[in-house]
Amino acid sequence: MALLVLSLGTLASIVQGQCWEGTACTGPQQAAFDGPWNDNIFADSTRSSTPVSVLTWPDLSSQPVENVETLTSNGSLLTYDFGKEVGGIISLDWNSTTTGSLGIAFSEAKNYVGYNSDSSNGAFKGPDGYLSAPLTPSSGTYTMPSAQLRGGFRYMTVFLLTNDTSASPSVSISNVTALNDFQPTWSNLKAYQGYFHSSSDLLNRIWYAGAYTLQSNIVPPDTGRQVPFLTTGWANNASMGPGDQTIVDGAKRDRAVWPGDMGVAVPSTFVSLGDLDAVRNALQVMYDTQNKTTGAFAESGPPLSQTGSDTYHMWSMIGTYNYVLYTNDTAWLEQNWAGYKAAMDFILGKVLPDLGLLNVTGTRDWARRGQGGTNTEANMILYRTLITGASLAEWFPTPNATLSASWTSQASSLATAAQSQLYDTAAGAFQDNTTALGATLNPQDANGLSLLFFPQSSNQSTSIATVLQRNWTPIGPVAPELPDNISPFISSFELQGRLHINDTANAMTLLNDTWGFIINNPNSTESTLLEGYLANGSFGYRNYQGYSYDSSYVSHAHGWSSGPTSALTNYILGLDVTAPAGKEWSLAPRVEGSGLSFVEGGFVTSLGKFQAGWNATDDGGVEVWWSVPETTNGVVTVPMGCVNATVRLSSDGEEAKEVRDGDKGVNTGLTVGRSAWMSVSMGGGAGHVTVAC
């Protein structure tokens, strides 16, 4: 691989202001919520990371890192461990007694440390190889070529290559530094605008691992993976779209915009990092590259620019809804509204008049085996697309009630058709499609999405949840539509769906088993979230389905696996926005079955800070508190916990008063799943509810 050594002046320009080179520091300067939870943030406050230990060969035992590490023979090597996922530009100082070169290789997983980097270039021609820094009998500084920026790694192996036959050729290495390209517009990488804190250290770590994964996926838009793919080495110097930052699928790879991944990544980004500029830029590139004749969105952004996916087409539309919901950026919506409507016309044009179901012809998808025809997963996504589209039509600067009503009506018709033709009453779950072969498969993706998005009875959702549980292993659910594989992406929807129907205890088991395995895996980054893995716990995800049995290709920092971050905030804490920027909000904590004694958290929108928390009481009741912007309205829904519970409510410092069914804004006839709840309509400000048993 050709080498380019950046000058120290160039390095200084990257570090200056602690934002990425040539990027304005437009991000927040400090965390929005101060507290002990900030100790869980994996990011360094500055853009610079240094190793925390070294692995010595051949046994890879971990040792404290020394100020100076020395290699003393041809082929000798050691591995620097940064202790977490990092990514960007590496620099180091060297002092050599010999002529030769210093090899440098990278890996996210401990399994693949050595003379070659793990795979990322997409050609599936073997490992990525290594960088080579020339050595002479002198000293100097090596800086990684900017084109060879390494997007994600935990481990960096250095080794000496020399033909020197003298008794003691050596090179000493010091001042090893990674200049992270994460979140390029932030000068303080710990300036999270959301937080989560609970009585479970594991859940706290999982929430923040999701946030850090997303942070590693927000990168400069000129650092995309090169296409056409290199067959040796790697290059991350391709343009991905507009702006100073964009959100991609993974830190190491593919380093491209993938709208399907954003179905999980965007809600989690909102509740944790709170900066959605990268999301806007990613969505904009999908509109900029939209097929102006058909209205079809690409499956992925440039430079990859794959096409032919009906599901990812719809995820671009759902992503549009999520972005506007969280930001109230209706000016951006207006700018792209014609493209959005064209996209809706495109996908509705594939609904079969005789069946009333979407007929999938763009068959690329998240990696499932078998897509096309009356696929149930795609029809679930279409239902969500229509419902969210109806909301966008109402939120548009000039609301279009007629269009909103039309899309709502079509969603209702689709739901009726899907229920009658795709739900297998005998199996107690949705089948894969309307064919005889489809009737033999009850996929995780379609059924998990149905719990989250689809209107159905409590008995039916309970049955689906039971069927899904048959896929579970001690380390997560195996997806029947991708046999032997565990997908945290699809499991994110199942997790959120279970919480949506108040199957909280099982949801927590799913969360702890799946994401507990990921975050505690000593061979992974222990800071970010895996793209996927096999049922035996190995990293061979998709080995037979597109990844050419190259386990080192799997990403260990993939935003589509961050579902628990939004799930813990929106369901376990229970705080969510229901109208743009939180003008309307909801608070409905899942207390029973959570196994937690307390939870608190919050996030920020353009209207201000939203914060809430709850404490379980010894008598089976709960105390819930909140503080939201004064200009908002919301609904607080609390679990009754026991028969004849007494509920007392206070707001804005007023004395607590007992509330009963029939009081203004109070409803005790509410059920979520099979549990009884009370809801109370509230204005903005602070409040407190106590449920005593």
HELIX and SHEET records of a PDB file:
HELIX    1   1 LEU A    8  VAL A   15  1                                   8    
HELIX    2   2 GLN A   16  GLN A   18  5                                   3    
HELIX    3   3 PRO A   36  ASN A   40  5                                   5    
HELIX    4   4 LYS A  110  TYR A  112  5                                   3    
HELIX    5   5 SER A  146  GLN A  148  5                                   3    
HELIX    6   6 ASP A  201  SER A  216  1                                  16    
HELIX    7   7 PRO A  259  SER A  272  1                                  14    
HELIX    8   8 ASP A  277  ASP A  288  1                                  12    
HELIX    9   9 ASP A  310  THR A  327  1                                  18    
HELIX   10  10 THR A  330  LEU A  348  1                                  19    
HELIX   11  11 THR A  376  TRP A  395  1                                  20    
HELIX   12  12 ALA A  401  LEU A  422  1                                  22    
HELIX   13  13 GLY A  438  THR A  440  5                                   3    
HELIX   14  14 GLN A  444  PHE A  453  1                                  10    
HELIX   15  15 SER A  458  GLN A  469  1                                  12    
HELIX   16  16 PRO A  488  HIS A  500  1                                  13    
HELIX   17  17 THR A  504  ILE A  519  1                                  16    
HELIX   18  18 SER A  551  TYR A  553  5                                   3    
HELIX   19  19 GLY A  559  SER A  561  5                                   3    
HELIX   20  20 GLY A  563  ALA A  567  1                                   5    
HELIX   21  21 LEU A  568  LEU A  573  3                                   6    
HELIX   22  22 PRO A  580  GLY A  582  5                                   3    
SHEET    1   A 3 SER A  48  SER A  49  0                                        
SHEET    2   A 3 VAL A 171  ASN A 180 -1                                        
SHEET    3   A 3 VAL A  68  LEU A  71 -1                                        
SHEET    1   B 5 SER A  48  SER A  49  0                                        
SHEET    2   B 5 VAL A 171  ASN A 180 -1                                        
SHEET    3   B 5 LEU A  77  SER A  96 -1                                        
SHEET    4   B 5 SER A  53  THR A  56 -1                                        
SHEET    5   B 5 SER A  61  PRO A  64 -1                                        
SHEET    1   C 4 SER A  48  SER A  49  0                                        
SHEET    2   C 4 VAL A 171  ASN A 180 -1                                        
SHEET    3   C 4 LEU A  77  SER A  96 -1                                        
SHEET    4   C 4 SER A 139  THR A 143 -1                                        
SHEET    1   D 6 SER A  48  SER A  49  0                                        
SHEET    2   D 6 VAL A 171  ASN A 180 -1                                        
SHEET    3   D 6 LEU A  77  SER A  96 -1                                        
SHEET    4   D 6 ARG A 150  LEU A 161 -1                                        
SHEET    5   D 6 GLY A 100  SER A 107 -1                                        
SHEET    6   D 6 LEU A 131  LEU A 135 -1                                        
SHEET    1   E 6 TYR A 195  SER A 198  0                                        
SHEET    2   E 6 PHE A 598  THR A 605 -1                                        
SHEET    3   E 6 GLY A 608  ALA A 616 -1                                        
SHEET    4   E 6 VAL A 622  PRO A 639 -1                                        
SHEET    5   E 6 GLU A 584  LEU A 587  1                                        
SHEET    6   E 6 LEU A 575  VAL A 577 -1                                        
SHEET    1   F 7 TYR A 195  SER A 198  0                                        
SHEET    2   F 7 PHE A 598  THR A 605 -1                                        
SHEET    3   F 7 GLY A 608  ALA A 616 -1                                        
SHEET    4   F 7 VAL A 622  PRO A 639 -1                                        
SHEET    5   F 7 SER A 675  ALA A 692 -1                                        
SHEET    6   F 7 THR A 646  SER A 651 -1                                        
SHEET    7   F 7 LYS A 657  GLU A 658 -1                                        
SHEET    1   G 6 TYR A 195  SER A 198  0                                        
SHEET    2   G 6 PHE A 598  THR A 605 -1                                        
SHEET    3   G 6 GLY A 608  ALA A 616 -1                                        
SHEET    4   G 6 VAL A 622  PRO A 639 -1                                        
SHEET    5   G 6 SER A 675  ALA A 692 -1                                        
SHEET    6   G 6 VAL A 666  VAL A 672 -1                                        
SHEET    1   H 2 ILE A 218  VAL A 219  0                                        
SHEET    2   H 2 THR A 246  ILE A 247 -1                                        
SHEET    1   I 2 TYR A 423  ASP A 424  0                                        
SHEET    2   I 2 ALA A 429  PHE A 430 -1                                        
SHEET    1   J 2 TRP A 472  THR A 473  0                                        
SHEET    2   J 2 GLY A 476  PRO A 477 -1                                        
SHEET    1   K 2 ASN A 485  ILE A 486  0                                        
SHEET    2   K 2 TYR A 533  LEU A 534 -1                                        
END                                                                             
